[in-house]
């Protein structure tokens, strides 16, 4: 899960942390992850619109699994 697994992130923070990621592709991926219930989108204010993303319980399980797989020799 990378950067989002490190805590709540706003879209701008995510985009800056992933080299060469376009805004369009980022939002496509975020929508897909939200559809699969891996991340959750929270709106914290209307004007100006502020949104942040965080891992769901399923997303946290997947993140732990990815970390285990990375550590396999």
mmCIF file as gemmi writes it, N, C-alpha and C atoms, coordinates in Angstrom:
data_model
loop_
_atom_site.group_PDB
_atom_site.id
_atom_site.type_symbol
_atom_site.label_atom_id
_atom_site.label_alt_id
_atom_site.label_comp_id
_atom_site.label_asym_id
_atom_site.label_entity_id
_atom_site.label_seq_id
_atom_site.pdbx_PDB_ins_code
_atom_site.Cartn_x
_atom_site.Cartn_y
_atom_site.Cartn_z
_atom_site.occupancy
_atom_site.B_iso_or_equiv
_atom_site.pdbx_formal_charge
_atom_site.auth_seq_id
_atom_site.auth_asym_id
_atom_site.pdbx_PDB_model_num
ATOM 1 N N . UNK Axp A 1 ? 0.813 -1.196 0 1 0 ? 1 A 1
ATOM 2 C CA . UNK Axp A 1 ? 0 0 0 1 0 ? 1 A 1
ATOM 3 C C . UNK Axp A 1 ? 0.854 1.257 0 1 0 ? 1 A 1
ATOM 4 N N . UNK Axp A 2 ? 2.061 1.133 0.479 1 0 ? 2 A 1
ATOM 5 C CA . UNK Axp A 2 ? 2.967 2.272 0.379 1 0 ? 2 A 1
ATOM 6 C C . UNK Axp A 2 ? 2.611 3.435 1.269 1 0 ? 2 A 1
ATOM 7 N N . UNK Axp A 3 ? 2.552 4.62 0.681 1 0 ? 3 A 1
ATOM 8 C CA . UNK Axp A 3 ? 2.417 5.861 1.442 1 0 ? 3 A 1
ATOM 9 C C . UNK Axp A 3 ? 1.114 5.951 2.215 1 0 ? 3 A 1
ATOM 10 N N . UNK Axp A 4 ? 0.029 5.455 1.65 1 0 ? 4 A 1
ATOM 11 C CA . UNK Axp A 4 ? -1.258 5.571 2.339 1 0 ? 4 A 1
ATOM 12 C C . UNK Axp A 4 ? -1.283 4.706 3.6 1 0 ? 4 A 1
ATOM 13 N N . UNK Axp A 5 ? -0.48 3.658 3.63 1 0 ? 5 A 1
ATOM 14 C CA . UNK Axp A 5 ? -0.404 2.792 4.811 1 0 ? 5 A 1
ATOM 15 C C . UNK Axp A 5 ? 0.273 3.498 5.98 1 0 ? 5 A 1
ATOM 16 N N . UNK Axp A 6 ? 0.975 4.572 5.711 1 0 ? 6 A 1
ATOM 17 C CA . UNK Axp A 6 ? 1.665 5.316 6.763 1 0 ? 6 A 1
ATOM 18 C C . UNK Axp A 6 ? 0.728 6.275 7.495 1 0 ? 6 A 1
ATOM 19 N N . UNK Axp A 7 ? -0.529 6.319 7.09 1 0 ? 7 A 1
ATOM 20 C CA . UNK Axp A 7 ? -1.505 7.165 7.767 1 0 ? 7 A 1
ATOM 21 C C . UNK Axp A 7 ? -2.421 7.861 6.782 1 0 ? 7 A 1
ATOM 22 N N . UNK Axp A 8 ? -3.283 8.693 7.316 1 0 ? 8 A 1
ATOM 23 C CA . UNK Axp A 8 ? -4.258 9.431 6.521 1 0 ? 8 A 1
ATOM 24 C C . UNK Axp A 8 ? -3.538 10.365 5.558 1 0 ? 8 A 1
ATOM 25 N N . UNK Axp A 9 ? -3.979 10.372 4.313 1 0 ? 9 A 1
ATOM 26 C CA . UNK Axp A 9 ? -3.326 11.206 3.303 1 0 ? 9 A 1
ATOM 27 C C . UNK Axp A 9 ? -4.359 11.975 2.488 1 0 ? 9 A 1
ATOM 28 N N . UNK Axp A 10 ? -4.001 13.193 2.147 1 0 ? 10 A 1
ATOM 29 C CA . UNK Axp A 10 ? -4.797 13.973 1.213 1 0 ? 10 A 1
ATOM 30 C C . UNK Axp A 10 ? -4.273 13.669 -0.185 1 0 ? 10 A 1
ATOM 31 N N . UNK Axp A 11 ? -5.117 13.85 -1.226 1 0 ? 11 A 1
ATOM 32 C CA . UNK Axp A 11 ? -4.687 13.522 -2.59 1 0 ? 11 A 1
ATOM 33 C C . UNK Axp A 11 ? -3.368 14.17 -3 1 0 ? 11 A 1
ATOM 34 N N . UNK Axp A 12 ? -3.152 15.41 -2.65 1 0 ? 12 A 1
ATOM 35 C CA . UNK Axp A 12 ? -1.905 16.093 -3.016 1 0 ? 12 A 1
ATOM 36 C C . UNK Axp A 12 ? -0.689 15.436 -2.393 1 0 ? 12 A 1
ATOM 37 N N . UNK Axp A 13 ? -0.821 14.987 -1.147 1 0 ? 13 A 1
ATOM 38 C CA . UNK Axp A 13 ? 0.282 14.302 -0.479 1 0 ? 13 A 1
ATOM 39 C C . UNK Axp A 13 ? 0.605 12.991 -1.183 1 0 ? 13 A 1
ATOM 40 N N . UNK Axp A 14 ? -0.438 12.262 -1.566 1 0 ? 14 A 1
ATOM 41 C CA . UNK Axp A 14 ? -0.233 10.999 -2.271 1 0 ? 14 A 1
ATOM 42 C C . UNK Axp A 14 ? 0.474 11.225 -3.595 1 0 ? 14 A 1
ATOM 43 N N . UNK Axp A 15 ? -0.003 12.2 -4.338 1 0 ? 15 A 1
ATOM 44 C CA . UNK Axp A 15 ? 0.55 12.454 -5.667 1 0 ? 15 A 1
ATOM 45 C C . UNK Axp A 15 ? 2.017 12.871 -5.605 1 0 ? 15 A 1
ATOM 46 N N . UNK Axp A 16 ? 2.366 13.71 -4.649 1 0 ? 16 A 1
ATOM 47 C CA . UNK Axp A 16 ? 3.754 14.152 -4.509 1 0 ? 16 A 1
ATOM 48 C C . UNK Axp A 16 ? 4.678 13.015 -4.087 1 0 ? 16 A 1
ATOM 49 N N . UNK Axp A 17 ? 4.118 12.043 -3.377 1 0 ? 17 A 1
ATOM 50 C CA . UNK Axp A 17 ? 4.957 10.961 -2.867 1 0 ? 17 A 1
ATOM 51 C C . UNK Axp A 17 ? 5.211 9.856 -3.897 1 0 ? 17 A 1
ATOM 52 N N . UNK Axp A 18 ? 4.49 9.875 -5.002 1 0 ? 18 A 1
ATOM 53 C CA . UNK Axp A 18 ? 4.653 8.839 -6.024 1 0 ? 18 A 1
ATOM 54 C C . UNK Axp A 18 ? 5.158 9.505 -7.297 1 0 ? 18 A 1
ATOM 55 N N . UNK Axp A 19 ? 6.408 9.261 -7.611 1 0 ? 19 A 1
ATOM 56 C CA . UNK Axp A 19 ? 7.081 9.885 -8.75 1 0 ? 19 A 1
ATOM 57 C C . UNK Axp A 19 ? 6.356 9.576 -10.067 1 0 ? 19 A 1
ATOM 58 N N . UNK Axp A 20 ? 6.146 10.588 -10.885 1 0 ? 20 A 1
ATOM 59 C CA . UNK Axp A 20 ? 5.56 10.5 -12.229 1 0 ? 20 A 1
ATOM 60 C C . UNK Axp A 20 ? 4.103 10.034 -12.261 1 0 ? 20 A 1
ATOM 61 N N . UNK Axp A 21 ? 3.369 10.158 -11.179 1 0 ? 21 A 1
ATOM 62 C CA . UNK Axp A 21 ? 1.961 9.778 -11.155 1 0 ? 21 A 1
ATOM 63 C C . UNK Axp A 21 ? 1.125 10.976 -11.593 1 0 ? 21 A 1
ATOM 64 N N . UNK Axp A 22 ? 0.315 10.791 -12.641 1 0 ? 22 A 1
ATOM 65 C CA . UNK Axp A 22 ? -0.542 11.886 -13.085 1 0 ? 22 A 1
ATOM 66 C C . UNK Axp A 22 ? -1.786 11.947 -12.211 1 0 ? 22 A 1
ATOM 67 N N . UNK Axp A 23 ? -2.396 13.1 -12.174 1 0 ? 23 A 1
ATOM 68 C CA . UNK Axp A 23 ? -3.605 13.307 -11.385 1 0 ? 23 A 1
ATOM 69 C C . UNK Axp A 23 ? -4.715 12.354 -11.84 1 0 ? 23 A 1
ATOM 70 N N . UNK Axp A 24 ? -4.876 12.225 -13.146 1 0 ? 24 A 1
ATOM 71 C CA . UNK Axp A 24 ? -5.924 11.37 -13.704 1 0 ? 24 A 1
ATOM 72 C C . UNK Axp A 24 ? -5.75 9.92 -13.265 1 0 ? 24 A 1
ATOM 73 N N . UNK Axp A 25 ? -4.545 9.404 -13.413 1 0 ? 25 A 1
ATOM 74 C CA . UNK Axp A 25 ? -4.274 8.01 -13.039 1 0 ? 25 A 1
ATOM 75 C C . UNK Axp A 25 ? -4.444 7.821 -11.536 1 0 ? 25 A 1
ATOM 76 N N . UNK Axp A 26 ? -3.988 8.786 -10.743 1 0 ? 26 A 1
ATOM 77 C CA . UNK Axp A 26 ? -4.124 8.677 -9.299 1 0 ? 26 A 1
ATOM 78 C C . UNK Axp A 26 ? -5.595 8.54 -8.903 1 0 ? 26 A 1
ATOM 79 N N . UNK Axp A 27 ? -6.452 9.408 -9.444 1 0 ? 27 A 1
ATOM 80 C CA . UNK Axp A 27 ? -7.869 9.344 -9.088 1 0 ? 27 A 1
ATOM 81 C C . UNK Axp A 27 ? -8.529 8.067 -9.595 1 0 ? 27 A 1
ATOM 82 N N . UNK Axp A 28 ? -8.119 7.564 -10.745 1 0 ? 28 A 1
ATOM 83 C CA . UNK Axp A 28 ? -8.648 6.288 -11.238 1 0 ? 28 A 1
ATOM 84 C C . UNK Axp A 28 ? -8.305 5.165 -10.265 1 0 ? 28 A 1
ATOM 85 N N . UNK Axp A 29 ? -7.067 5.147 -9.808 1 0 ? 29 A 1
ATOM 86 C CA . UNK Axp A 29 ? -6.625 4.102 -8.877 1 0 ? 29 A 1
ATOM 87 C C . UNK Axp A 29 ? -7.301 4.24 -7.515 1 0 ? 29 A 1
ATOM 88 N N . UNK Axp A 30 ? -7.441 5.469 -7.035 1 0 ? 30 A 1
ATOM 89 C CA . UNK Axp A 30 ? -8.112 5.678 -5.753 1 0 ? 30 A 1
ATOM 90 C C . UNK Axp A 30 ? -9.562 5.206 -5.813 1 0 ? 30 A 1
ATOM 91 N N . UNK Axp A 31 ? -10.251 5.502 -6.912 1 0 ? 31 A 1
ATOM 92 C CA . UNK Axp A 31 ? -11.646 5.068 -7.065 1 0 ? 31 A 1
ATOM 93 C C . UNK Axp A 31 ? -11.746 3.547 -7.088 1 0 ? 31 A 1
ATOM 94 N N . UNK Axp A 32 ? -10.81 2.896 -7.768 1 0 ? 32 A 1
ATOM 95 C CA . UNK Axp A 32 ? -10.823 1.437 -7.831 1 0 ? 32 A 1
ATOM 96 C C . UNK Axp A 32 ? -10.565 0.832 -6.445 1 0 ? 32 A 1
ATOM 97 N N . UNK Axp A 33 ? -9.58 1.372 -5.723 1 0 ? 33 A 1
ATOM 98 C CA . UNK Axp A 33 ? -9.295 0.88 -4.375 1 0 ? 33 A 1
ATOM 99 C C . UNK Axp A 33 ? -10.472 1.109 -3.435 1 0 ? 33 A 1
ATOM 100 N N . UNK Axp A 34 ? -11.183 2.211 -3.625 1 0 ? 34 A 1
ATOM 101 C CA . UNK Axp A 34 ? -12.365 2.495 -2.82 1 0 ? 34 A 1
ATOM 102 C C . UNK Axp A 34 ? -13.488 1.513 -3.17 1 0 ? 34 A 1
ATOM 103 N N . UNK Axp A 35 ? -13.645 1.223 -4.442 1 0 ? 35 A 1
ATOM 104 C CA . UNK Axp A 35 ? -14.673 0.281 -4.895 1 0 ? 35 A 1
ATOM 105 C C . UNK Axp A 35 ? -14.435 -1.118 -4.308 1 0 ? 35 A 1
ATOM 106 N N . UNK Axp A 36 ? -13.16 -1.507 -4.181 1 0 ? 36 A 1
ATOM 107 C CA . UNK Axp A 36 ? -12.809 -2.806 -3.61 1 0 ? 36 A 1
ATOM 108 C C . UNK Axp A 36 ? -12.728 -2.778 -2.086 1 0 ? 36 A 1
ATOM 109 N N . UNK Axp A 37 ? -13.096 -1.646 -1.486 1 0 ? 37 A 1
ATOM 110 C CA . UNK Axp A 37 ? -13.123 -1.48 -0.029 1 0 ? 37 A 1
ATOM 111 C C . UNK Axp A 37 ? -11.738 -1.626 0.617 1 0 ? 37 A 1
ATOM 112 N N . UNK Axp A 38 ? -10.708 -1.204 -0.105 1 0 ? 38 A 1
ATOM 113 C CA . UNK Axp A 38 ? -9.346 -1.239 0.422 1 0 ? 38 A 1
ATOM 114 C C . UNK Axp A 38 ? -8.993 0.088 1.078 1 0 ? 38 A 1
ATOM 115 N N . UNK Axp A 39 ? -9.508 1.168 0.528 1 0 ? 39 A 1
ATOM 116 C CA . UNK Axp A 39 ? -9.34 2.486 1.141 1 0 ? 39 A 1
ATOM 117 C C . UNK Axp A 39 ? -10.71 3.111 1.354 1 0 ? 39 A 1
ATOM 118 N N . UNK Axp A 40 ? -10.73 4.117 2.203 1 0 ? 40 A 1
ATOM 119 C CA . UNK Axp A 40 ? -11.954 4.853 2.479 1 0 ? 40 A 1
ATOM 120 C C . UNK Axp A 40 ? -11.705 6.325 2.218 1 0 ? 40 A 1
ATOM 121 N N . UNK Axp A 41 ? -12.651 6.971 1.58 1 0 ? 41 A 1
ATOM 122 C CA . UNK Axp A 41 ? -12.557 8.4 1.283 1 0 ? 41 A 1
ATOM 123 C C . UNK Axp A 41 ? -13.395 9.151 2.302 1 0 ? 41 A 1
ATOM 124 N N . UNK Axp A 42 ? -12.814 10.146 2.915 1 0 ? 42 A 1
ATOM 125 C CA . UNK Axp A 42 ? -13.522 10.974 3.894 1 0 ? 42 A 1
ATOM 126 C C . UNK Axp A 42 ? -13.495 12.418 3.444 1 0 ? 42 A 1
ATOM 127 N N . UNK Axp A 43 ? -14.643 13.056 3.502 1 0 ? 43 A 1
ATOM 128 C CA . UNK Axp A 43 ? -14.738 14.483 3.193 1 0 ? 43 A 1
ATOM 129 C C . UNK Axp A 43 ? -14.804 15.215 4.522 1 0 ? 43 A 1
ATOM 130 N N . UNK Axp A 44 ? -13.891 16.165 4.729 1 0 ? 44 A 1
ATOM 131 C CA . UNK Axp A 44 ? -13.836 16.838 6.028 1 0 ? 44 A 1
ATOM 132 C C . UNK Axp A 44 ? -14.394 18.259 6 1 0 ? 44 A 1
ATOM 133 N N . UNK Axp A 45 ? -14.582 18.818 4.813 1 0 ? 45 A 1
ATOM 134 C CA . UNK Axp A 45 ? -15.221 20.129 4.728 1 0 ? 45 A 1
ATOM 135 C C . UNK Axp A 45 ? -15.725 20.343 3.305 1 0 ? 45 A 1
ATOM 136 N N . UNK Axp A 46 ? -16.705 21.233 3.179 1 0 ? 46 A 1
ATOM 137 C CA . UNK Axp A 46 ? -17.286 21.513 1.866 1 0 ? 46 A 1
ATOM 138 C C . UNK Axp A 46 ? -16.582 22.641 1.125 1 0 ? 46 A 1
ATOM 139 N N . UNK Axp A 47 ? -16.321 23.732 1.818 1 0 ? 47 A 1
ATOM 140 C CA . UNK Axp A 47 ? -15.715 24.881 1.156 1 0 ? 47 A 1
ATOM 141 C C . UNK Axp A 47 ? -14.552 25.384 1.969 1 0 ? 47 A 1
ATOM 142 N N . UNK Axp A 48 ? -13.371 25.306 1.499 1 0 ? 48 A 1
ATOM 143 C CA . UNK Axp A 48 ? -12.971 24.582 0.295 1 0 ? 48 A 1
ATOM 144 C C . UNK Axp A 48 ? -13.052 23.069 0.549 1 0 ? 48 A 1
ATOM 145 N N . UNK Axp A 49 ? -13.327 22.33 -0.496 1 0 ? 49 A 1
ATOM 146 C CA . UNK Axp A 49 ? -13.458 20.886 -0.392 1 0 ? 49 A 1
ATOM 147 C C . UNK Axp A 49 ? -12.136 20.271 0.071 1 0 ? 49 A 1
ATOM 148 N N . UNK Axp A 50 ? -12.201 19.499 1.133 1 0 ? 50 A 1
ATOM 149 C CA . UNK Axp A 50 ? -11.016 18.795 1.63 1 0 ? 50 A 1
ATOM 150 C C . UNK Axp A 50 ? -11.383 17.328 1.777 1 0 ? 50 A 1
ATOM 151 N N . UNK Axp A 51 ? -10.563 16.498 1.179 1 0 ? 51 A 1
ATOM 152 C CA . UNK Axp A 51 ? -10.79 15.06 1.179 1 0 ? 51 A 1
ATOM 153 C C . UNK Axp A 51 ? -9.515 14.376 1.641 1 0 ? 51 A 1
ATOM 154 N N . UNK Axp A 52 ? -9.656 13.276 2.347 1 0 ? 52 A 1
ATOM 155 C CA . UNK Axp A 52 ? -8.494 12.473 2.675 1 0 ? 52 A 1
ATOM 156 C C . UNK Axp A 52 ? -8.844 10.999 2.535 1 0 ? 52 A 1
ATOM 157 N N . UNK Axp A 53 ? -7.82 10.182 2.449 1 0 ? 53 A 1
ATOM 158 C CA . UNK Axp A 53 ? -7.977 8.746 2.261 1 0 ? 53 A 1
ATOM 159 C C . UNK Axp A 53 ? -7.261 8.004 3.374 1 0 ? 53 A 1
ATOM 160 N N . UNK Axp A 54 ? -7.838 6.881 3.769 1 0 ? 54 A 1
ATOM 161 C CA . UNK Axp A 54 ? -7.213 6.031 4.76 1 0 ? 54 A 1
ATOM 162 C C . UNK Axp A 54 ? -7.522 4.572 4.448 1 0 ? 54 A 1
ATOM 163 N N . UNK Axp A 55 ? -6.715 3.679 4.983 1 0 ? 55 A 1
ATOM 164 C CA . UNK Axp A 55 ? -6.939 2.26 4.756 1 0 ? 55 A 1
ATOM 165 C C . UNK Axp A 55 ? -8.132 1.776 5.576 1 0 ? 55 A 1
ATOM 166 N N . UNK Axp A 56 ? -8.909 0.885 4.994 1 0 ? 56 A 1
ATOM 167 C CA . UNK Axp A 56 ? -9.978 0.202 5.707 1 0 ? 56 A 1
ATOM 168 C C . UNK Axp A 56 ? -9.357 -0.969 6.462 1 0 ? 56 A 1
ATOM 169 N N . UNK Axp A 57 ? -10.114 -1.664 7.299 1 0 ? 57 A 1
ATOM 170 C CA . UNK Axp A 57 ? -9.56 -2.864 7.934 1 0 ? 57 A 1
ATOM 171 C C . UNK Axp A 57 ? -9.053 -3.882 6.898 1 0 ? 57 A 1
ATOM 172 N N . UNK Axp A 58 ? -9.765 -4.055 5.8 1 0 ? 58 A 1
ATOM 173 C CA . UNK Axp A 58 ? -9.297 -4.951 4.741 1 0 ? 58 A 1
ATOM 174 C C . UNK Axp A 58 ? -7.99 -4.443 4.15 1 0 ? 58 A 1
ATOM 175 N N . UNK Axp A 59 ? -7.885 -3.156 3.925 1 0 ? 59 A 1
ATOM 176 C CA . UNK Axp A 59 ? -6.661 -2.566 3.392 1 0 ? 59 A 1
ATOM 177 C C . UNK Axp A 59 ? -5.471 -2.784 4.316 1 0 ? 59 A 1
ATOM 178 N N . UNK Axp A 60 ? -5.713 -2.706 5.627 1 0 ? 60 A 1
ATOM 179 C CA . UNK Axp A 60 ? -4.64 -2.938 6.592 1 0 ? 60 A 1
ATOM 180 C C . UNK Axp A 60 ? -4.169 -4.394 6.546 1 0 ? 60 A 1
ATOM 181 N N . UNK Axp A 61 ? -5.116 -5.327 6.381 1 0 ? 61 A 1
ATOM 182 C CA . UNK Axp A 61 ? -4.743 -6.744 6.269 1 0 ? 61 A 1
ATOM 183 C C . UNK Axp A 61 ? -3.905 -6.975 5.018 1 0 ? 61 A 1
ATOM 184 N N . UNK Axp A 62 ? -4.318 -6.377 3.913 1 0 ? 62 A 1
ATOM 185 C CA . UNK Axp A 62 ? -3.577 -6.519 2.663 1 0 ? 62 A 1
ATOM 186 C C . UNK Axp A 62 ? -2.184 -5.923 2.799 1 0 ? 62 A 1
ATOM 187 N N . UNK Axp A 63 ? -2.086 -4.783 3.466 1 0 ? 63 A 1
ATOM 188 C CA . UNK Axp A 63 ? -0.779 -4.153 3.676 1 0 ? 63 A 1
ATOM 189 C C . UNK Axp A 63 ? 0.14 -5.065 4.473 1 0 ? 63 A 1
ATOM 190 N N . UNK Axp A 64 ? -0.378 -5.671 5.528 1 0 ? 64 A 1
ATOM 191 C CA . UNK Axp A 64 ? 0.44 -6.6 6.322 1 0 ? 64 A 1
ATOM 192 C C . UNK Axp A 64 ? 0.894 -7.785 5.475 1 0 ? 64 A 1
ATOM 193 N N . UNK Axp A 65 ? 0.008 -8.305 4.641 1 0 ? 65 A 1
ATOM 194 C CA . UNK Axp A 65 ? 0.344 -9.429 3.771 1 0 ? 65 A 1
ATOM 195 C C . UNK Axp A 65 ? 1.449 -9.047 2.788 1 0 ? 65 A 1
ATOM 196 N N . UNK Axp A 66 ? 1.348 -7.877 2.209 1 0 ? 66 A 1
ATOM 197 C CA . UNK Axp A 66 ? 2.377 -7.402 1.269 1 0 ? 66 A 1
ATOM 198 C C . UNK Axp A 66 ? 3.729 -7.298 1.968 1 0 ? 66 A 1
ATOM 199 N N . UNK Axp A 67 ? 3.729 -6.797 3.203 1 0 ? 67 A 1
ATOM 200 C CA . UNK Axp A 67 ? 4.987 -6.678 3.955 1 0 ? 67 A 1
ATOM 201 C C . UNK Axp A 67 ? 5.599 -8.057 4.229 1 0 ? 67 A 1
ATOM 202 N N . UNK Axp A 68 ? 4.767 -9.045 4.541 1 0 ? 68 A 1
ATOM 203 C CA . UNK Axp A 68 ? 5.269 -10.402 4.773 1 0 ? 68 A 1
ATOM 204 C C . UNK Axp A 68 ? 5.875 -10.971 3.489 1 0 ? 68 A 1
ATOM 205 N N . UNK Axp A 69 ? 5.174 -10.777 2.38 1 0 ? 69 A 1
ATOM 206 C CA . UNK Axp A 69 ? 5.659 -11.288 1.097 1 0 ? 69 A 1
ATOM 207 C C . UNK Axp A 69 ? 6.984 -10.64 0.718 1 0 ? 69 A 1
ATOM 208 N N . UNK Axp A 70 ? 7.126 -9.346 0.957 1 0 ? 70 A 1
ATOM 209 C CA . UNK Axp A 70 ? 8.375 -8.641 0.658 1 0 ? 70 A 1
ATOM 210 C C . UNK Axp A 70 ? 9.556 -9.199 1.448 1 0 ? 70 A 1
ATOM 211 N N . UNK Axp A 71 ? 9.287 -9.712 2.653 1 0 ? 71 A 1
ATOM 212 C CA . UNK Axp A 71 ? 10.356 -10.197 3.522 1 0 ? 71 A 1
ATOM 213 C C . UNK Axp A 71 ? 10.699 -11.656 3.308 1 0 ? 71 A 1
ATOM 214 N N . UNK Axp A 72 ? 10.015 -12.325 2.394 1 0 ? 72 A 1
ATOM 215 C CA . UNK Axp A 72 ? 10.335 -13.719 2.11 1 0 ? 72 A 1
ATOM 216 C C . UNK Axp A 72 ? 11.644 -13.773 1.326 1 0 ? 72 A 1
ATOM 217 N N . UNK Axp A 73 ? 12.541 -14.625 1.752 1 0 ? 73 A 1
ATOM 218 C CA . UNK Axp A 73 ? 13.854 -14.736 1.08 1 0 ? 73 A 1
ATOM 219 C C . UNK Axp A 73 ? 13.795 -15.703 -0.059 1 0 ? 73 A 1
